[in-house]
């Protein structure tokens, strides 16, 4: 059974999440402080952590840094903070995803599944196959609708970073640094231009991307599976 650790100082939120996740077959533990969260994460090694940022004493960012010192467990931040700076700070600290409260139960479950997929062992085969295209990362060859698609070296580098972290929100800074170098960390226009090219070549409907998704001001995510449906607010 997949185990979930909830770290949130609001009793109502903890209770709501516990009931929802247990109803979907998860094993759940919930604590109210950052110190407790770090201690329980070390003791029980959960499969995924749901973390509030606005915690007393030890805040969420500090919790992420503490856990990332010894674990790659998926961490999904749940927060009322809507500013992009706070989201990017959490993602750069090592969080795998960020959801703003209130959120849909179906969205949370989908984000959890995506984070758990990312933690699975490294891909045995360098071939990524979706319903609409196939990518051979080793041979640097792409196919869509039965035809080979030409991708530039920069496009391949972007794709390589994204598809090796399925379901994970990769920050703009991370992509720009890994593909272009640290001196280009703020050149977000580069991402817009090259991702537009990638979508035009691979997405079935480039204007409404299904696989290469953008979260404005934050980063990009590769979603190989079906998009989540329904929306039960939490």
N, C-alpha and C positions, 0 to 999 in steps of 0.2 A: 504494500500500500504506500502511495506517495505521501510523504510527510511535509507539512507546511508549518513554518514558524511565523506568527503574526507579532509584530512589534509596533504597538500603537497605544498612546496614552489615553485614548477615549474609550471608556468601557462599552458604550453603545456600538461603536464601530467594531471593536473586538468581538462582541457577541454576535453581531450581524454576520460578520465574515465567518466566524466559527460555524454558525448554523448552516450557512450557504455551502461552505466547502465540505462539511461533513455530509450534507445531503447529496453531494456529488462524489462521495467515496474517498475523500481525503482524510488523512490522520492529521489533526490540528492541535497545536499548542499556541497559546497566546500570552504575551507578557506586556507590561505597561511602560517599561523604561529601556533606555539604550543599554545600560549596564547589564540588565537581565537578558536582553536580546543577545548580546555578545556571549554571555555565559551559557545560555541555552543552546546557541548555535554551536559552540565548542563542545558541549557535553553530548548533544543528541545528533549533531550533523544532519539537519533537515535537508530535504531535497530542493526546497525553494523557500525564500524568505520574503514576506510582505512587510515593508518597512515604511513607517511614517517619518517625515523629516523633522517635524516640530515636536521633538521629545524633550522632556525636562532634563537638565544636567548634561547628559551626553546626547548631543543631537544626532540626527540621522546620518549626516555626512561623516561624522566621527565614527559612527557604527560601521559604515561602509568601509572606511579606511582600516578599521580594526579587523574586520572579517577578511578583507582582501589580503591581509598580511599572511594568511595561512589557508584560505579556502577560495575556490572558484564557484561556490554555490550560487545559483541564480538569485539575484536580488531585484525585486520589483518595488519601486518606490510608489507609495500611495500618499498624496499630499493635496492640501487645499491651495497650495501656492501655484499660481498660474503663470508667473513670470518666466520667460525663457531662460534667463540667467540662472535661476535656481535649478531648473531642469537640467541644463547643460552641466552645471557644477556637479550634480548628483551622478550623471552619466559619466563624466570625466573621472569622478572619484572611483568608479567601478561598478555602478548599478547597471543592470542589464536592460531595464525598462522603467518607464515613468507613466503613471496614470493619475490624472487630476480628479479629486473628489468633487461631486459624486460621480460614480461610474457605474456602468452596467455589469451585472454579474457575468453575462456571457462574454463581455469584452475581457474581464479579468481572467476568466477561465481560459480563453483563447491565448492571452498573453502568457499565462503560466505554462500552457502546453508548448508554446513556441520556445520559451526559455528552457524548458526541460529538454526539448529536442536539441537545442544548441549544446547542452551539456553531454549529450551522447558521445561515444567514442568517435575519434576522427574518421572522416569518410574513407572507407576502404577503396572505393573507386573514385577517380577524379571526374567522373561523369555525373553531371547534374541534369536530371530529366524532369521536365514539367509537362503539363498538358499541351503547352503551346510552343515550347522550344527545348533544345538539348544543348548543354554546354560541356565540352571536353576540355577541362582545365589544363590537363597535361599537354595535349596536342594543340591547345589554343585554337579550337575549331568550334563553331557554333552553327546550329541548324534550326530553322523555323519554317513550318509548313512544307517540310521535305526538301528545302533548298538550303545551301550553305550561306551563312551570313558573314560578311566581312566586318570584323571589329578591330579598331585600332589598338595599338599597345596600351595607351592610356585607358581606353574603355575596358580592356581585359584586366588591367590592374584594379580598377574600381569594382568590377564584377567579382574578381577573386576575393577581395576583402569582404564584400557583402554576402556572397553565397556561402562562405565558410563560417558565417555567423547567422544561420537562418533564424528568423524571428526576432533577432536582436536589433535594437535601435543603435546604430553606429553613428556617433556624433560627427558633425561637419569637420570639426578640428581633427578628429582621428583620421578621417578619410583624406583630408588635404595633407596632413603630415605624412601619412604612409605613402601616398601616391606621388605628391609633388615635393614634399620636404617641409621642415619646420618653418622656413621663411615664408611659406604660402598658407599658413594656418588660418588667415582671415580672408582669403580670396574665394569667398563662397560663390562668386559668379562662375568660377571654373566648374564647380559641381553642377550648377544649373544647366550650363551649356552641354557638358558631356553626358549627363543623365538624360537630357532631352534626346540626344543622339541614340543612346542605348535603348530607351523606350521606343523610339521610332523603329528600331531594327528588330526588337524582340517582343514587345508587348502587343497583344492582339488589338487593343484599343489604346494607343499611346496617350491620348488626352485623359483617359480614365485608367491609370495603371493598376494592374492587379498584383504584380510581382515586385516591382521596385517602387516602394512607397516612400513619400517624403512627409516628414513632420516639420512644418514650417519653423525655421529658426533653430532647429535642433539637430536633425540628421536624417539618415535614410535607413530603410529596413527592407530586407529581402524576405518575402513571404511565399514559400513554395506551395502552401496548402490553400484550402478554401477559406474565404473571408468569413469572420464570425457573423452569426445571425442572431436576431433578438436583442432585447435590451431591458433587463430588469435592474432598475437603479438601486445602487447601494449607497 
